[in-house]
């Protein structure tokens, strides 16, 4: 660096340390730059013009002063008749003369130029001044836009001097900045402090178009740079990307997610450490940012690879914290419903930030999301049904293809069923959760959403333990959400020992468990006796193709021998299973008989204590209703009448219990 480029700052003044006294002062904001007029005049037409104007004004001022002095000496006593305005002008001129004389004696500059609205501020002017002195200036994506605006402001064009700052900045902008979306994003950020100069020069528009045009072709490493943009510039970028047909959906979603995570504090737990040192926006600004992000979400269903369920539910949670508009929250709930099958329990546990309800988690919000999901699945099913009907009339192969489309929808429904059951088990321990709200969410799903009801039974068990003061009617209503026919053997065993369940529910569980075991034994007997299934018998009598018969005729003997040995082994295993099931059924029948005798004793005791003429109730259902409130039977009737079981909270997770049964039935839980 040459000596002309070195400067020193003293207080609010900047001096060029070239060894020569400065002859011009530039006032930029609150900083004074003491420079030399000739280097700057050689590069800037504006500075050249302003210095020449001041030089022309100085002789005119001196001539006016000499003329007034001569007129005053000739007038003599008439000088006392001068007006107050003329006296004031003379005083000002005398002060200017004194200041100019002092500056000359002390070697101070003779010219003073003020730039109150200089684009880029003090730092940009200092860089432009160094360029005028011949110092090598390093251009970057952050300073090229301010220097381009400064060059335009100072009229540093090629017409005034060759290889000037305007041409340098334009060349770097076109070759190094606008070809890379990350560099264009940095330049666009620097333009936020240069308005309206950057807008008039077209720098903003060129940067926005460069980002939109190259967003799909470039790598995703620059997406995090979007977080530096203000809301206004971000909206312009997203609008430009939406207007282009060649921008991929994943690129739009990546820009959206990166901007949201970088600008909204608390949206992502992984971003908290990085955002801790960044300035936190006010609540109003964060609310405006969030609503802008929601408005930028794709209208169609998101791909799920970038805008994930975790991201959408994090937006929804933040929307509740910031108290965004009802329209924004409703839009987020509908959008989150499209990714509900991919959500986890942690995602849907949205704390309740409203004072209207006393529950720990916002159950109403989750219920609305579930109902949006069901409505969308219903519309999808209707569309598939119409497509299948149209395909049947045209081609059977198309009908088969349309039928397979419903399989992903069914799998998604099962995933949502497991998620809702886990959510119910998590919120069931909340003492402020009303039975009606618990039942509404549990019954919101259709029957085919649950392969087994072990998950919802676990939630019911936890709810009954956390709410011991429920009335008999509320207890029956809560237990009514469980379908006893869809409980596994493990869950049935736990329910039969559960003292928190009403007697009617226990009897239903025992009845259906016995029915399932009898059906299993019947199937085992049929398998061991070798009776073919009707569908298998149908396939047996189908005539094989001649080509297939000819191809497999040589391996009939060996295959038959292997089949016989395998069948004998399977028969032995099935007989052992049949014996164990038979013993289990006998045990359950004995337990059921013991409970019937206990119920009869309870009914007899209740009828003897009731009013005269009261009819005797003998069915098990009325006995269960009478025992629900604890007024007609002792609290320890199970232990007194032989039902001695240890009671604990059901821990039969759907993943563990269902998996054992599903593995035997050949299906996924």
LOLOMAR-302804 format. One record per residue (C-alpha): z, x, y; residue in three letters. Coordinates in steps of 0.2 Angstrom, whole numbers, plus 5000, padded with zeros to 4 digits. Example, Ala and Ser with C-alpha at 12.3 -4.5 7.8 and 13.67 -1.06 7.14 Angstrom:
503950624978ALA
503650684995SER
! end
This chain:
500050005000UNK
499550075017UNK
500850095031UNK
500049945040UNK
500749825026UNK
502549875028UNK
503649765037UNK
505449735041UNK
506449585044UNK
507849585058UNK
508749415059UNK
507349285062UNK
506049415067UNK
504749515056UNK
504149685063UNK
502649775057UNK
503149955055UNK
501550055059UNK
502350165072UNK
501450075086UNK
502249945098UNK
501749765094UNK
500749675107UNK
500749495101UNK
502149375094UNK
501749235082UNK
503049095080UNK
502949015063UNK
504248885060UNK
505848975064UNK
505249155061UNK
504449275074UNK
503149395068UNK
502849545079UNK
501149605076UNK
499549685084UNK
498149585090UNK
496649685085UNK
496849685066UNK
497149495067UNK
495749455079UNK
494549555068UNK
494849425053UNK
495349265062UNK
494249175074UNK
495649065079UNK
496849205084UNK
495349295093UNK
495049135103UNK
496849105108UNK
497149285113UNK
495649285124UNK
496249125132UNK
497949205136UNK
497049355143UNK
496049245155UNK
497549155161UNK
498549305166UNK
497349365181UNK
497149185187UNK
499049175188UNK
499149335197UNK
497849275210UNK
498849115213UNK
500449215216UNK
499549325229UNK
498749185238UNK
500349085240UNK
501249245246UNK
499849265260UNK
499949085265UNK
501849095266UNK
501749245278UNK
500449165289UNK
501349005291UNK
502949085297UNK
504248945301UNK
503148815293UNK
503648875276UNK
505248785277UNK
504248625276UNK
503648655258UNK
504048525245UNK
505348545232UNK
503948545218UNK
503148695226UNK
504848785227UNK
505148745208UNK
503448815204UNK
503748975213UNK
505448995204UNK
504548975187UNK
503149105192UNK
504449225198UNK
505449215182UNK
503749245172UNK
503449395183UNK
505149465179UNK
505049435161UNK
503249515160UNK
503949665170UNK
505349685158UNK
504249675143UNK
503149805150UNK
504549925153UNK
505349895136UNK
503649895127UNK
503749715121UNK
502149615117UNK
501249525130UNK
500549385120UNK
501449245111UNK
500649115100UNK
501548975091UNK
500948895074UNK
502248745072UNK
501148665058UNK
500548815049UNK
500148765030UNK
501248855018UNK
502548915030UNK
503149085034UNK
502749165017UNK
500949115017UNK
500749175035UNK
501449345031UNK
500249365016UNK
498749315027UNK
499349445040UNK
499449575027UNK
497649535022UNK
497149555040UNK
497949735040UNK
496949775025UNK
498349765012UNK
497849714995UNK
498449544991UNK
498649484973UNK
498049304971UNK
498949194958UNK
498849004953UNK
500348974964UNK
499749054980UNK
497849034980UNK
497948854987UNK
499148895001UNK
498049045006UNK
496548945005UNK
497248815017UNK
497948965028UNK
496149035029UNK
495448875034UNK
496848855047UNK
496549025055UNK
494649015053UNK
494449165042UNK
492649135037UNK
491249245032UNK
490349205049UNK
491749295058UNK
492049445046UNK
491349495029UNK
492349475013UNK
493549365022UNK
495049275015UNK
494149105013UNK
492849175001UNK
494149274991UNK
495249114988UNK
493749004984UNK
493049134971UNK
494749154963UNK
495048964963UNK
493348924954UNK
493449074942UNK
495249094937UNK
496148924941UNK
495048774938UNK
494448844921UNK
496148824913UNK
497148664914UNK
498848764914UNK
498348864930UNK
497648704938UNK
499248624935UNK
500148764945UNK
498948754959UNK
499148564960UNK
500948584961UNK
500848704976UNK
499648574985UNK
501148454986UNK
501748555001UNK
500048575008UNK
499548395012UNK
498448345020UNK
497648515022UNK
497348535003UNK
496748355001UNK
495448375015UNK
494848535007UNK
494648454990UNK
495848564981UNK
496848424975UNK
495448324968UNK
494648474960UNK
496248524951UNK
496548344945UNK
494748334937UNK
494948514930UNK
496548454921UNK
495848294914UNK
494148374909UNK
494948514899UNK
496448424892UNK
495748394875UNK
494848554872UNK
496348664877UNK
497848704867UNK
499448604869UNK
500448754876UNK
500148704894UNK
500748524892UNK
502548574897UNK
501848634914UNK
501548454919UNK
503448434921UNK
503348534937UNK
502248394945UNK
502948264957UNK
502648084952UNK
501248054964UNK
500248204957UNK
500648154939UNK
499947974942UNK
498348044948UNK
498148164933UNK
498548014921UNK
497347904930UNK
495948034929UNK
496248054910UNK
496247874907UNK
494547854917UNK
493747984906UNK
493047934889UNK
493048114882UNK
494948134883UNK
495748104866UNK
497247994864UNK
498348134857UNK
498048234873UNK
498548084884UNK
500148054873UNK
500548234873UNK
500448244892UNK
501548084893UNK
502948154881UNK
502948324889UNK
503148254907UNK
504448124902UNK
505548254893UNK
505448384907UNK
505848264921UNK
507048134915UNK
508748214911UNK
509648164895UNK
508048094887UNK
507948224874UNK
509548314867UNK
508448474865UNK
508048484883UNK
509848474890UNK
510148654890UNK
508548694900UNK
508748554912UNK
510548604916UNK
510048734929UNK
508648624936UNK
509048504951UNK
509448334944UNK
508548194953UNK
509448044960UNK
509647884949UNK
508347794960UNK
507047934957UNK
507447944938UNK
507147754937UNK
505547764946UNK
504947914935UNK
505447814919UNK
504547654925UNK
503047764928UNK
503047844911UNK
503247664903UNK
501747614913UNK
500747764906UNK
501047714888UNK
499447674879UNK
499047484878UNK
498647494859UNK
499847554845UNK
500247734847UNK
499747864834UNK
501447904829UNK
501148084829UNK
501548124847UNK
502347964854UNK
503547944839UNK
504947814836UNK
506247934841UNK
505447964858UNK
505147774861UNK
506947734857UNK
507547874868UNK
506647794882UNK
507347634878UNK
509147704878UNK
508847794895UNK
508047634902UNK
509747544898UNK
510747684906UNK
509647684922UNK
509547494923UNK
507747484924UNK
506747324928UNK
506747184914UNK
504847204913UNK
505047394909UNK
506347364896UNK
505347224888UNK
503847334887UNK
504847474879UNK
505547354866UNK
503847284861UNK
503147464860UNK
504647524850UNK
504347384838UNK
502647464833UNK
503547614827UNK
505147534819UNK
504747574801UNK
504847764806UNK
506447744815UNK
508147814809UNK
509847744811UNK
510247864825UNK
508747804834UNK
509247624834UNK
511147654838UNK
510947604857UNK
512547604866UNK
512947444876UNK
512947484894UNK
513047304900UNK
514747224904UNK
514147054898UNK
514547094880UNK
516047184873UNK
515147264857UNK
515047454856UNK
513147444852UNK
511847334860UNK
511447224845UNK
510447104855UNK
509247234859UNK
508947284841UNK
508747104836UNK
507347084849UNK
506547234843UNK
506547174825UNK
505847004830UNK
504447094839UNK
504047194823UNK
504047034813UNK
502946944825UNK
501747084825UNK
501747094806UNK
501446904805UNK
499946924816UNK
499347074805UNK
499546964790UNK
498546824797UNK
497146944802UNK
497147014784UNK
497146844777UNK
495646794787UNK
494746954783UNK
495046934764UNK
494446754765UNK
492846804773UNK
492646944761UNK
492846834746UNK
491446724751UNK
490346874753UNK
490747014741UNK
492147024728UNK
492347214731UNK
492647184750UNK
494047064745UNK
494847194734UNK
494847314748UNK
495547184760UNK
496947154748UNK
497447334748UNK
497647334767UNK
499247234765UNK
500147364755UNK
500647474770UNK
501247324779UNK
502347284764UNK
503047464763UNK
503447454782UNK
504347294779UNK
505447374766UNK
505847524777UNK
506347404791UNK
507447304779UNK
508347464774UNK
508547514792UNK
509247344797UNK
510547354782UNK
511147524787UNK
511247464805UNK
512247314800UNK
513447424790UNK
513647534805UNK
514047394818UNK
515047294805UNK
516647384809UNK
516547324827UNK
518047204830UNK
517047114844UNK
515547084834UNK
515446894831UNK
515046824814UNK
513546724821UNK
512746874828UNK
513046974812UNK
512246834802UNK
510746814814UNK
510246994812UNK
510546994794UNK
509446834791UNK
508046884803UNK
507146984790UNK
506146884776UNK
506646894758UNK
505247014753UNK
505947144765UNK
507447184753UNK
507047234735UNK
508947234732UNK
510347164742UNK
511547304739UNK
511347364757UNK
511747204765UNK
513147174753UNK
513947334758UNK
513847284777UNK
514647114772UNK
516047204763UNK
516347314778UNK
516347164790UNK
517547064780UNK
518747214780UNK
518647244799UNK
518847054802UNK
520246994791UNK
520646844803UNK
519046754799UNK
519146564794UNK
518546504778UNK
516946434785UNK
516546594794UNK
516946694778UNK
515746584768UNK
514446604781UNK
514546794782UNK
514446804763UNK
512946684762UNK
511746814769UNK
511846904752UNK
510746844738UNK
511746874722UNK
510146864712UNK
509547024720UNK
511147134717UNK
511047274705UNK
512347294691UNK
513347424700UNK
513447304716UNK
513947154704UNK
515347254696UNK
516047294713UNK
515847114719UNK
516747044704UNK
518247164709UNK
518247124728UNK
519747024733UNK
518947004751UNK
517546894744UNK
517846704743UNK
518046634725UNK
516446544726UNK
515446704729UNK
516346794715UNK
515846654703UNK
514046664709UNK
514046854706UNK
514746834689UNK
513546704684UNK
511946794690UNK
512546954682UNK
512746874665UNK
511046794667UNK
510246964671UNK
511047044656UNK
510446904645UNK
508746924651UNK
508847114649UNK
509447084631UNK
508046964627UNK
506747084634UNK
507547224623UNK
507447114607UNK
505647074611UNK
505247254613UNK
506147314597UNK
505347174587UNK
503547234592UNK
503047074600UNK
501647104612UNK
501747054630UNK
500546914634UNK
499547024645UNK
499547164632UNK
498947034619UNK
497546984631UNK
496947164633UNK
497047184614UNK
495747054610UNK
494547124623UNK
493047194615UNK
492847384620UNK
491247454625UNK
490247534611UNK
490047704620UNK
491947714622UNK
492247664603UNK
490947804598UNK
491747934609UNK
493547904603UNK
493247864584UNK
493648044578UNK
495448034586UNK
496047874579UNK
497047944565UNK
498048074575UNK
498347954589UNK
499047814577UNK
500247944569UNK
500947994586UNK
501147814591UNK
502147774576UNK
503347914578UNK
503547874597UNK
503847694593UNK
505247724580UNK
506147834593UNK
505947704606UNK
506647574594UNK
508147674590UNK
508547694609UNK
508247514613UNK
509447454599UNK
510847564606UNK
510547494623UNK
510547314616UNK
512247354607UNK
513047414624UNK
512347264633UNK
512947144620UNK
514747214622UNK
514647204641UNK
514147014640UNK
515546984628UNK
516747064641UNK
516046964655UNK
516246804645UNK
518046834642UNK
518346874660UNK
517446714665UNK
518446614653UNK
520046684660UNK
519546644677UNK
519146464672UNK
520846444665UNK
521646514681UNK
520646394692UNK
521246244681UNK
523046304684UNK
522746314702UNK
521946144703UNK
523346074693UNK
524646154704UNK
523746094720UNK
523645914714UNK
525445904710UNK
525945954727UNK
524645844736UNK
524945664742UNK
525045524729UNK
523445454724UNK
522445604728UNK
521045634715UNK
521045794705UNK
519745924710UNK
519146014695UNK
517546104700UNK
517546284704UNK
516746264721UNK
518146154728UNK
519446274721UNK
518546424730UNK
518646324746UNK
520446284744UNK
520846464741UNK
519846524756UNK
521246494768UNK
522646544757UNK
523546374757UNK
523346314739UNK
523446474729UNK
524546634729UNK
523746794737UNK
523846894721UNK
523046764709UNK
521946894702UNK
523347004696UNK
524346854690UNK
522946784679UNK
522346944671UNK
521047004684UNK
521747164688UNK
520447264697UNK
520647394711UNK
519747344727UNK
518847464739UNK
517547454752UNK
515847444744UNK
514947614745UNK
513447574735UNK
512147634747UNK
510447564744UNK
509647734742UNK
510847774727UNK
511047614719UNK
509347544720UNK
508547714715UNK
509347704698UNK
508747524695UNK
507047564703UNK
506747714692UNK
506947604676UNK
505847474683UNK
504447594689UNK
504547554707UNK
505147634723UNK
506747564731UNK
! end
